[in-house]
Amino acid sequence: MGKKYTQVIKLLLLLFTLSAFFIPPLIGPADVTISEAITDFQSLSGQILFQIRLPRIVFAFLAGASLALIGSVFQALLRNDLATPYTLGVSSGGAFGAVLAIKLGLDWSLLGFSSISLFSVLGSLMTISIIYMIARTQKGLSTYTLILAGVTISLFFSSLILFVHYLADFTETYRMVQWIMGFLGVNHWSYPLIVFVFFLPVALFFIHRVPAFNLLIAGEDISYSKGVDVGRLQRWTFSLASILVGVIVSIAGPIGFLGLIVPHLLRLLIGADHRALFPAVIVFGGAFLVWCDTFARTVIAPAEIPVGIITSLLGGPFFIYLLIRHKRRF
């Protein structure tokens, strides 16, 4: 790709990212005066902007950046465009953990994290542990078989979630349904801060390991010959990715297919070099989810569409497209 083309793509990514922070805060049922909000935080405009809209936008950006990054990491690790937290069942495992915590009526916290968050992280870790054991015990297992195993595990946890729904009362069911559809309606800064605390070290780890992920494109044997400890990289990747996904799922619910659409789209635009791809999916994934959420909360205002519905409507056809494109490899 030419230098001029790369510069244009970077400029477009920058403008798209900036647009997610400057335009959505002004969109909503109540008008916001920026000058009034900045000069007086306690004014109506200030409270709407800094206590309602910006926390939600920052949280959506961090959640989108995290899910897109984890999707691209899984795709690099397994060398498969279909690998995402959603298709591998990690999101479903986290969702089951959170739903189970709601059903059990657990209302305690540990080190500032709620029982729902902790159960969600445990569910994600349990899921990816199963995937990892399958990958390790079956040396000749193809990555596409791993994807199918992930889809099967996802369906299994979905069945368990339905079973928990069946046992729940009306109040519990309402909480579960609203949460499972994917909802970003936070109205304070604690949730964006929690996600940022987990996102930053995970993102830095993956960016630091970019050379290893680039070598994995050529295959595990070549990576080993170049000094990459593939097994250790897999363990760290699966563990860190599951924790981050579990934290996001515990707060926002399972937001599907974001890790599928964004990495694949950017791979087509800027190539497969992870030195450029990882930063690009972070900024584009974050901005993409902000705009999806903005559409979800305004298209039928004053009611809101859960953002998970929007991403699934976009991701479903895209997933089918990838299946058709790669059907010869099955």
C-alpha positions in Angstrom: 0.0 0.0 0.0 1.3 3.5 -0.9 2.3 6.0 1.7 -0.3 8.5 0.5 -3.0 5.8 0.9 -1.9 5.0 4.4 -1.9 8.6 5.4 -5.4 9.1 4.1 -6.7 6.0 6.0 -5.0 7.3 9.2 -6.6 10.7 8.7 -10.0 9.2 8.2 -9.6 7.1 11.3 -8.6 10.1 13.3 -11.6 12.1 12.0 -14.0 9.2 12.7 -12.6 8.8 16.3 -12.9 12.6 17.0 -16.4 12.6 15.6 -17.4 10.0 18.2 -16.4 12.4 21.0 -17.6 15.7 19.6 -21.0 14.9 17.9 -22.8 12.2 20.0 -22.6 14.4 23.2 -24.8 16.9 21.5 -27.4 14.4 20.3 -30.2 13.6 22.7 -33.7 14.7 23.8 -32.3 17.7 25.7 -30.3 20.5 24.1 -26.8 21.1 25.5 -25.0 24.4 25.4 -21.3 23.6 25.3 -20.1 27.0 26.6 -22.5 26.8 29.5 -21.5 23.3 30.3 -17.8 24.1 30.4 -18.1 27.3 32.4 -20.6 25.9 34.9 -20.5 22.1 35.7 -23.5 22.4 37.9 -25.7 23.9 35.2 -28.3 21.8 33.5 -26.1 21.5 30.4 -23.1 20.7 32.5 -24.9 17.9 34.4 -26.3 16.4 31.2 -22.9 16.5 29.4 -20.5 15.5 32.2 -22.7 13.2 34.3 -24.9 11.5 31.7 -23.6 11.6 28.2 -19.8 11.7 28.4 -19.6 8.7 30.9 -21.7 6.7 28.6 -19.7 7.7 25.5 -16.3 7.0 27.2 -17.6 3.6 28.4 -18.9 2.7 25.0 -15.6 3.7 23.4 -13.6 1.6 25.9 -15.9 -1.4 25.5 -15.8 -1.2 21.7 -12.0 -0.8 21.7 -11.6 -3.8 24.0 -13.9 -6.1 22.0 -12.4 -5.1 18.7 -8.8 -5.6 20.0 -9.6 -9.0 21.5 -11.3 -10.0 18.2 -8.2 -9.1 16.2 -5.9 -10.8 18.8 -7.9 -14.1 18.6 -7.9 -13.9 14.8 -4.1 -13.5 14.8 -3.6 -16.3 17.4 -5.8 -18.8 15.6 -5.1 -17.5 12.1 -8.8 -17.4 11.4 -11.1 -14.4 10.5 -14.0 -15.9 12.3 -12.4 -16.0 15.8 -14.0 -13.5 18.2 -15.0 -13.4 21.8 -18.6 -14.0 20.6 -18.0 -16.9 18.2 -15.6 -18.6 20.7 -18.2 -18.6 23.4 -16.3 -16.3 25.7 -19.1 -13.7 25.8 -21.7 -16.4 26.4 -19.7 -17.9 29.2 -19.4 -14.4 30.8 -23.1 -13.9 30.3 -24.0 -17.2 32.0 -21.8 -16.2 35.0 -23.5 -12.9 35.4 -27.1 -14.3 34.9 -26.3 -16.9 37.5 -25.2 -14.2 40.0 -28.5 -12.3 39.4 -30.5 -15.5 39.9 -28.7 -16.3 43.1 -29.3 -12.8 44.4 -25.7 -12.2 45.1 -25.1 -8.7 46.2 -21.5 -8.3 47.5 -18.3 -6.9 46.3 -14.6 -7.8 46.4 -11.9 -5.2 46.0 -14.6 -2.9 44.5 -15.9 -5.4 42.0 -19.5 -6.7 42.3 -20.4 -10.3 42.5 -21.9 -10.1 39.0 -18.6 -8.8 37.6 -16.6 -11.6 39.3 -19.0 -14.3 38.2 -18.9 -13.0 34.6 -15.1 -13.1 34.6 -15.1 -16.6 36.0 -17.6 -17.7 33.3 -15.4 -16.2 30.5 -12.3 -17.9 32.0 -14.0 -21.2 32.2 -15.1 -21.0 28.6 -11.7 -20.1 27.2 -10.1 -22.8 29.4 -12.3 -25.4 27.7 -11.3 -24.0 24.3 -7.6 -24.0 25.3 -7.7 -27.6 26.5 -9.3 -28.6 23.2 -6.5 -26.8 21.3 -3.8 -28.4 23.4 -5.0 -32.0 23.5 -5.8 -32.2 19.8 -2.6 -31.1 18.1 -4.0 -31.7 14.6 -7.2 -29.9 15.3 -7.9 -27.2 12.7 -8.8 -23.6 13.7 -12.1 -24.0 12.0 -12.9 -26.9 14.2 -12.1 -24.7 17.2 -14.5 -22.1 15.9 -17.2 -24.8 15.6 -16.3 -25.9 19.2 -16.7 -22.3 20.3 -20.1 -21.9 18.7 -21.2 -25.2 20.3 -20.0 -24.0 23.7 -21.8 -20.7 23.1 -25.0 -22.5 22.4 -24.6 -24.7 25.5 -24.2 -21.7 27.7 -27.2 -20.0 25.9 -29.2 -23.1 26.9 -28.1 -22.7 30.5 -29.0 -19.1 30.4 -32.5 -20.0 29.2 -32.8 -22.6 32.0 -31.9 -19.9 34.6 -34.5 -17.6 33.0 -37.1 -20.4 33.4 -36.3 -20.6 37.1 -36.3 -16.9 37.7 -39.1 -14.7 38.9 -40.5 -11.7 36.9 -38.1 -9.1 38.4 -35.0 -11.3 37.9 -36.1 -12.1 34.3 -36.6 -8.4 33.5 -33.0 -7.7 34.7 -31.6 -10.6 32.8 -33.3 -9.8 29.5 -32.4 -6.1 29.6 -28.8 -6.9 30.4 -28.4 -9.7 27.9 -29.4 -7.6 25.0 -26.4 -5.3 25.6 -26.9 -2.0 27.3 -24.5 0.9 27.7 -26.7 3.2 29.7 -24.2 4.1 32.5 -24.7 7.5 34.2 -21.5 7.8 36.3 -17.7 7.5 35.9 -17.1 4.4 37.9 -17.7 1.9 35.1 -15.5 3.7 32.5 -12.8 3.8 35.1 -13.1 0.1 35.9 -12.9 -0.9 32.2 -9.9 1.5 31.7 -8.0 -0.1 34.6 -8.3 -3.5 32.9 -8.1 -2.3 29.3 -4.8 -0.3 29.5 -2.5 -3.1 30.7 -4.1 -5.7 28.4 -3.8 -3.4 25.4 -0.2 -2.5 26.2 0.7 -6.3 26.5 -0.7 -7.1 23.1 0.9 -4.1 21.5 4.2 -5.1 23.0 3.8 -8.6 21.6 3.1 -7.3 18.1 6.2 -8.9 16.6 5.1 -12.4 17.9 1.6 -11.9 16.4 3.1 -10.9 13.1 5.2 -14.1 13.1 2.1 -16.2 13.8 0.7 -15.2 10.5 3.3 -17.5 8.9 2.4 -20.4 11.2 3.4 -21.9 14.6 6.4 -23.8 13.3 8.1 -20.6 11.9 7.2 -18.7 15.0 8.9 -21.4 17.1 12.0 -21.2 14.9 12.1 -17.5 15.5 12.1 -17.8 19.2 8.4 -17.3 20.0 7.0 -19.3 22.8 3.6 -19.9 21.2 2.2 -22.0 24.1 3.0 -19.2 26.6 1.6 -16.5 24.3 -1.6 -18.5 23.9 -2.0 -18.9 27.7 -1.4 -15.2 28.4 -3.6 -14.2 25.5 -6.5 -16.4 26.4 -6.3 -15.4 30.1 -6.0 -11.6 29.6 -8.6 -11.6 26.9 -11.1 -13.6 29.0 -10.7 -11.3 32.0 -11.2 -8.1 29.9 -14.2 -9.6 28.1 -15.7 -10.8 31.3 -15.4 -7.3 32.9 -17.2 -5.7 29.9 -19.9 -8.4 29.7 -20.6 -8.1 33.4 -21.4 -4.4 32.9 -22.8 -4.0 29.4 -23.9 -7.5 28.6 -22.8 -9.6 25.6 -22.3 -7.3 22.7 -21.9 -9.5 19.7 -19.9 -9.4 16.5 -18.0 -6.2 17.1 -14.8 -8.2 17.3 -15.7 -9.7 13.9 -16.6 -6.6 11.8 -14.0 -4.1 12.9 -10.7 -6.2 12.6 -11.7 -7.7 9.2 -12.7 -4.3 7.8 -9.5 -2.7 8.9 -7.4 -5.6 7.7 -8.9 -5.0 4.2 -8.0 -1.3 4.4 -4.6 -1.2 6.0 -3.3 -4.8 5.7 -2.4 -7.5 8.2 0.6 -5.9 9.9 -0.4 -5.8 13.5 1.8 -2.8 14.2 -0.8 -0.7 12.4 -3.8 -3.0 12.9 -3.9 -3.2 16.7 -3.9 0.6 17.2 -6.4 1.0 14.4 -8.9 -1.5 15.7 -8.7 0.2 19.1 -9.7 3.6 17.9 -12.1 2.5 15.2 -13.8 -0.2 17.4 -14.3 2.4 20.1 -15.8 5.0 17.8 -17.9 2.4 16.0 -19.6 1.3 19.2 -20.2 4.9 20.2 -22.0 5.6 17.0 -24.0 2.3 17.3 -25.0 3.3 20.8 -25.9 6.8 19.6 -28.2 5.4 16.9 -29.7 2.9 19.4 -30.6 5.6 21.9 -32.0 8.1 19.4 -33.7 6.2 16.5 -36.9 5.5 18.5 -36.4 8.1 21.2 -37.5 8.5 24.0 -37.2 4.7 24.0 -33.9 2.9 23.4 -32.8 -0.1 21.4 -30.3 -2.2 23.2 -27.0 -1.7 21.4 -26.4 -5.4 21.2 -29.3 -5.7 18.8 -27.7 -3.2 16.5 -24.3 -4.9 16.5 -25.8 -8.3 16.0 -27.9 -7.0 13.0 -24.8 -5.8 11.4 -22.6 -8.7 12.4 -24.9 -11.5 11.5 -24.9 -10.9 7.7 -21.1 -10.1 7.9 -20.5 -13.5 9.6 -22.4 -15.3 6.8 -20.4 -13.4 4.2 -17.1 -14.6 5.8 -18.4 -18.2 5.9 -19.3 -18.1 2.2 -15.9 -16.5 1.4 -13.9 -19.1 3.2 -16.1 -22.2 2.5 -13.4 -23.9 0.6 -11.2 -24.2 3.7 -13.7 -26.3 5.7 
